[in-house]
Amino acid sequence: MLLNEGLIPRDPTRKVIIKGCTPADKKKKYLNQFELHTLLKSLTLGSEVNWDWFILLVAKTGMRFSEALAITPADFDFAHQTVSVNKTWNYKEGGGFAPTKNRSSVRKIQIDWQVVMQFASLVKDLPSDKPIFATDKKVYNSTVNDILERYCKKLEIPVISVHGLRHTHASILLYAGVSVGSVARRLGHASMTTTQKTYLHVIQELENQDVDLVMRSLANLT
């Protein structure tokens, strides 16, 4: 503008070179309900324990990787439809049971009747105090991530990690209207603040929907 009006003799930006890279698209960390349904429907859940069963457990409970590895048949209370998280599996240092991340991580997670039926059948002949999945001391996070990646690519859904299943679990519950407090307890977060920070994008989206609901509710009062 100054150049056009003759207030300055030349364009001061004529030799400016803008450096830097175009920001890469953020990788999606979780699946939506339809994508998760597509994934779970494709799992091979036979009578023998495999990593597909592990994927199902994490997706339906939101457990951390080390927590799910440490689950034993005794941790299931099929009558009350719960599974207890009270330990982890120290897979990074050669195996063995270890304490949970924090006191809040010790919890009972409610499971649906379908998971009850599936796991009751799977673990009925397994040792009650031995881990269902960590049968070998050397367990790698990458093993399950690779299986998940193959499934996701085959099904043409976003590629996520095992931890992404935990994010998926929480996101679906929040979108369904489950309170932040209930989701925090289910995930074993030390406080609701952790949940709010981690799932801020979901909470903000739900708040936008709440504004529309509030306006419609108020409009109906007239």
The 8 nearest C-alpha neighbors of each residue, nearest first, counted from 0:
[[1, 3, 2, 4, 5, 6, 7, 10],
 [2, 0, 6, 4, 3, 7, 5, 10],
 [1, 3, 5, 7, 0, 4, 6, 10],
 [4, 2, 0, 5, 1, 6, 7, 8],
 [3, 5, 1, 2, 6, 0, 7, 8],
 [6, 4, 2, 7, 3, 1, 8, 0],
 [5, 7, 1, 4, 2, 8, 3, 0],
 [6, 8, 2, 5, 9, 1, 10, 4],
 [9, 7, 5, 2, 6, 10, 1, 11],
 [8, 10, 7, 11, 2, 13, 5, 12],
 [9, 11, 12, 13, 2, 8, 7, 1],
 [12, 10, 13, 9, 14, 15, 7, 8],
 [11, 13, 15, 10, 14, 16, 9, 17],
 [12, 14, 10, 11, 15, 9, 16, 17],
 [15, 13, 12, 16, 11, 10, 17, 9],
 [14, 16, 12, 13, 17, 11, 18, 10],
 [17, 15, 18, 14, 12, 13, 19, 11],
 [16, 18, 15, 19, 20, 14, 12, 21],
 [19, 17, 16, 20, 15, 21, 22, 14],
 [20, 18, 21, 17, 22, 16, 23, 15],
 [21, 19, 22, 18, 23, 17, 24, 16],
 [20, 22, 23, 19, 24, 18, 17, 25],
 [23, 21, 20, 24, 25, 19, 26, 18],
 [24, 22, 25, 21, 20, 26, 19, 27],
 [23, 25, 26, 22, 27, 21, 20, 28],
 [26, 24, 23, 27, 22, 28, 29, 157],
 [25, 27, 28, 24, 157, 23, 158, 159],
 [26, 28, 29, 25, 157, 159, 158, 30],
 [29, 27, 163, 159, 26, 166, 30, 160],
 [28, 30, 167, 163, 166, 27, 159, 164],
 [31, 29, 167, 34, 35, 32, 157, 28],
 [30, 32, 34, 33, 35, 29, 171, 167],
 [31, 33, 35, 34, 36, 171, 30, 167],
 [32, 34, 36, 35, 31, 37, 30, 38],
 [35, 33, 37, 31, 36, 32, 30, 38],
 [36, 34, 38, 32, 37, 33, 30, 39],
 [35, 37, 33, 39, 34, 38, 40, 32],
 [36, 38, 34, 40, 35, 39, 33, 41],
 [39, 37, 35, 41, 36, 40, 34, 42],
 [40, 38, 36, 41, 42, 37, 35, 55],
 [39, 41, 37, 38, 42, 36, 35, 43],
 [40, 42, 38, 39, 37, 43, 150, 154],
 [43, 41, 39, 51, 40, 44, 38, 52],
 [42, 44, 45, 51, 41, 52, 49, 40],
 [45, 43, 42, 52, 51, 46, 49, 47],
 [44, 46, 47, 43, 48, 49, 121, 52],
 [45, 47, 121, 48, 44, 120, 49, 122],
 [48, 46, 45, 49, 121, 44, 52, 122],
 [47, 49, 52, 46, 50, 121, 132, 131],
 [48, 50, 51, 52, 47, 53, 132, 44],
 [51, 49, 53, 52, 54, 143, 48, 132],
 [50, 52, 54, 53, 49, 42, 43, 55],
 [53, 51, 55, 50, 54, 49, 44, 56],
 [52, 54, 50, 56, 51, 55, 57, 49],
 [53, 55, 51, 57, 52, 56, 58, 50],
 [54, 56, 52, 58, 53, 57, 59, 51],
 [57, 55, 53, 59, 58, 54, 60, 52],
 [58, 56, 61, 60, 62, 54, 59, 55],
 [57, 59, 55, 164, 56, 61, 60, 168],
 [58, 60, 56, 57, 55, 61, 168, 110],
 [61, 59, 57, 62, 58, 56, 108, 110],
 [62, 60, 165, 57, 168, 58, 186, 59],
 [63, 61, 57, 60, 67, 66, 165, 64],
 [62, 64, 66, 65, 67, 61, 162, 165],
 [63, 65, 67, 66, 68, 62, 161, 162],
 [66, 64, 87, 88, 68, 67, 63, 69],
 [67, 65, 87, 63, 69, 68, 64, 62],
 [66, 68, 70, 69, 64, 65, 62, 63],
 [69, 67, 65, 66, 133, 132, 70, 88],
 [68, 70, 88, 87, 66, 130, 67, 71],
 [71, 69, 67, 130, 68, 74, 131, 66],
 [70, 72, 130, 73, 131, 74, 129, 128],
 [73, 71, 127, 74, 75, 122, 128, 131],
 [74, 72, 127, 71, 75, 128, 76, 70],
 [73, 75, 83, 71, 72, 82, 70, 76],
 [76, 74, 82, 73, 72, 77, 81, 83],
 [77, 75, 81, 78, 79, 80, 82, 74],
 [76, 78, 80, 79, 75, 115, 81, 119],
 [79, 77, 76, 80, 81, 115, 75, 112],
 [78, 80, 77, 76, 81, 109, 75, 110],
 [81, 79, 77, 110, 78, 109, 76, 115],
 [82, 80, 109, 76, 108, 110, 79, 75],
 [81, 83, 75, 108, 74, 107, 76, 109],
 [84, 82, 107, 74, 106, 85, 108, 75],
 [83, 85, 106, 105, 86, 107, 66, 82],
 [84, 86, 105, 83, 99, 106, 87, 98],
 [87, 85, 98, 99, 97, 84, 69, 66],
 [86, 88, 66, 69, 97, 65, 99, 96],
 [87, 89, 96, 69, 65, 90, 95, 68],
 [88, 90, 94, 95, 91, 92, 97, 96],
 [89, 91, 94, 92, 88, 93, 138, 137],
 [92, 90, 89, 93, 94, 139, 138, 137],
 [93, 91, 90, 89, 94, 95, 137, 136],
 [92, 94, 136, 90, 91, 137, 89, 95],
 [93, 95, 90, 136, 89, 92, 88, 137],
 [96, 94, 89, 88, 97, 93, 136, 90],
 [95, 97, 88, 87, 89, 86, 69, 94],
 [96, 98, 87, 86, 88, 89, 95, 99],
 [99, 97, 86, 87, 100, 96, 85, 101],
 [98, 100, 86, 101, 87, 104, 85, 97],
 [101, 99, 104, 98, 102, 87, 103, 86],
 [102, 100, 104, 103, 99, 189, 105, 98],
 [103, 101, 104, 105, 99, 100, 189, 187],
 [102, 104, 189, 187, 105, 101, 188, 106],
 [103, 105, 187, 102, 101, 106, 99, 100],
 [106, 104, 85, 84, 103, 102, 99, 187],
 [105, 107, 84, 104, 83, 108, 85, 187],
 [108, 106, 83, 82, 81, 84, 109, 105],
 [107, 109, 81, 82, 185, 110, 83, 106],
 [108, 110, 81, 80, 107, 82, 111, 60],
 [111, 109, 80, 81, 108, 114, 112, 115],
 [110, 112, 113, 114, 115, 80, 109, 59],
 [111, 113, 115, 114, 116, 110, 80, 117],
 [112, 114, 116, 115, 111, 117, 110, 118],
 [115, 113, 117, 116, 112, 111, 118, 110],
 [116, 114, 112, 113, 118, 117, 77, 119],
 [117, 115, 113, 119, 114, 118, 112, 120],
 [116, 118, 114, 120, 115, 119, 113, 121],
 [117, 119, 121, 120, 115, 116, 122, 114],
 [120, 118, 116, 121, 117, 122, 115, 123],
 [119, 121, 118, 117, 123, 122, 116, 46],
 [120, 122, 118, 119, 123, 46, 117, 47],
 [123, 121, 125, 124, 119, 120, 72, 118],
 [122, 124, 120, 125, 121, 119, 72, 118],
 [123, 125, 122, 126, 121, 120, 127, 72],
 [124, 126, 122, 123, 127, 72, 131, 129],
 [127, 125, 129, 128, 124, 72, 71, 122],
 [126, 128, 72, 73, 129, 125, 71, 122],
 [129, 127, 71, 126, 73, 72, 130, 74],
 [130, 128, 71, 126, 127, 131, 72, 125],
 [131, 129, 71, 69, 133, 70, 132, 134],
 [130, 132, 71, 133, 70, 129, 134, 72],
 [131, 133, 68, 130, 134, 53, 48, 49],
 [134, 132, 135, 130, 68, 131, 136, 138],
 [133, 135, 132, 130, 136, 131, 129, 138],
 [136, 134, 133, 137, 138, 94, 132, 93],
 [135, 137, 94, 93, 138, 133, 134, 90],
 [138, 136, 135, 93, 90, 139, 94, 133],
 [137, 139, 90, 136, 135, 133, 140, 142],
 [138, 140, 141, 142, 137, 90, 143, 91],
 [139, 141, 142, 143, 144, 138, 64, 161],
 [140, 142, 144, 139, 143, 145, 146, 160],
 [143, 141, 145, 140, 139, 144, 146, 138],
 [144, 142, 146, 145, 141, 140, 147, 50],
 [143, 145, 141, 147, 160, 146, 142, 161],
 [144, 146, 148, 143, 142, 147, 141, 149],
 [147, 145, 143, 149, 148, 144, 150, 142],
 [148, 146, 144, 150, 145, 149, 151, 143],
 [147, 149, 145, 151, 150, 146, 158, 144],
 [150, 148, 146, 152, 147, 151, 153, 145],
 [149, 151, 153, 147, 148, 152, 154, 146],
 [150, 152, 148, 156, 154, 158, 153, 149],
 [153, 151, 155, 149, 154, 150, 148, 156],
 [152, 154, 150, 151, 155, 149, 156, 148],
 [153, 155, 151, 152, 156, 150, 38, 37],
 [156, 154, 152, 153, 151, 157, 150, 158],
 [155, 157, 151, 154, 34, 158, 152, 30],
 [158, 156, 151, 159, 27, 155, 30, 152],
 [159, 157, 151, 148, 156, 152, 160, 147],
 [158, 160, 163, 28, 157, 29, 148, 161],
 [159, 161, 163, 144, 162, 164, 147, 158],
 [162, 160, 163, 164, 144, 143, 159, 64],
 [163, 161, 165, 160, 164, 166, 63, 64],
 [162, 164, 160, 166, 29, 161, 28, 159],
 [165, 163, 167, 161, 58, 162, 166, 168],
 [166, 164, 61, 168, 162, 163, 167, 62],
 [167, 165, 163, 169, 164, 168, 29, 170],
 [168, 166, 29, 164, 170, 165, 30, 169],
 [169, 167, 165, 61, 166, 171, 170, 58],
 [168, 170, 172, 166, 167, 171, 173, 165],
 [171, 169, 173, 167, 172, 168, 166, 174],
 [170, 172, 174, 168, 173, 169, 167, 175],
 [171, 173, 175, 169, 170, 177, 174, 168],
 [172, 174, 177, 170, 176, 175, 171, 169],
 [175, 173, 171, 176, 172, 170, 205, 201],
 [176, 174, 172, 173, 177, 171, 170, 178],
 [175, 177, 173, 174, 178, 172, 205, 171],
 [178, 176, 173, 172, 175, 179, 181, 182],
 [179, 177, 181, 180, 176, 182, 173, 172],
 [178, 180, 182, 181, 183, 177, 191, 194],
 [181, 179, 183, 178, 182, 191, 184, 194],
 [180, 182, 184, 178, 183, 179, 185, 177],
 [181, 183, 185, 179, 184, 180, 186, 178],
 [184, 182, 180, 188, 186, 181, 185, 191],
 [185, 183, 187, 181, 186, 182, 188, 180],
 [184, 186, 182, 183, 187, 108, 181, 61],
 [187, 185, 183, 184, 188, 61, 182, 62],
 [188, 186, 104, 184, 103, 185, 183, 189],
 [189, 187, 183, 190, 186, 103, 184, 193],
 [188, 190, 103, 187, 101, 191, 193, 104],
 [191, 189, 192, 188, 193, 183, 194, 103],
 [190, 192, 194, 193, 183, 180, 195, 179],
 [193, 191, 195, 190, 194, 196, 189, 197],
 [194, 192, 196, 191, 195, 190, 197, 188],
 [195, 193, 191, 197, 192, 196, 183, 198],
 [194, 196, 192, 198, 199, 193, 197, 191],
 [197, 195, 199, 193, 194, 198, 192, 191],
 [198, 196, 194, 195, 199, 193, 200, 192],
 [197, 199, 195, 201, 200, 196, 194, 202],
 [198, 200, 202, 196, 195, 201, 197, 203],
 [201, 199, 203, 198, 202, 204, 197, 196],
 [202, 200, 204, 198, 199, 203, 205, 170],
 [201, 203, 199, 205, 204, 200, 206, 198],
 [204, 202, 206, 200, 205, 201, 199, 207],
 [203, 205, 201, 207, 206, 202, 200, 208],
 [204, 206, 208, 202, 207, 203, 209, 201],
 [207, 205, 209, 203, 208, 204, 202, 210],
 [208, 206, 204, 210, 209, 205, 203, 211],
 [207, 209, 205, 211, 206, 210, 212, 204],
 [208, 210, 206, 212, 207, 211, 213, 205],
 [211, 209, 213, 207, 212, 208, 214, 206],
 [212, 210, 214, 208, 209, 213, 215, 207],
 [211, 213, 209, 215, 210, 214, 216, 208],
 [212, 214, 210, 216, 211, 215, 209, 217],
 [215, 213, 217, 211, 216, 212, 218, 210],
 [216, 214, 218, 212, 217, 213, 211, 219],
 [215, 217, 213, 219, 214, 218, 212, 220],
 [218, 216, 214, 220, 219, 215, 213, 221],
 [217, 219, 215, 220, 216, 221, 214, 213],
 [218, 220, 216, 217, 221, 215, 214, 213],
 [221, 219, 217, 218, 216, 215, 214, 213],
 [220, 219, 218, 217, 216, 215, 214, 213]]
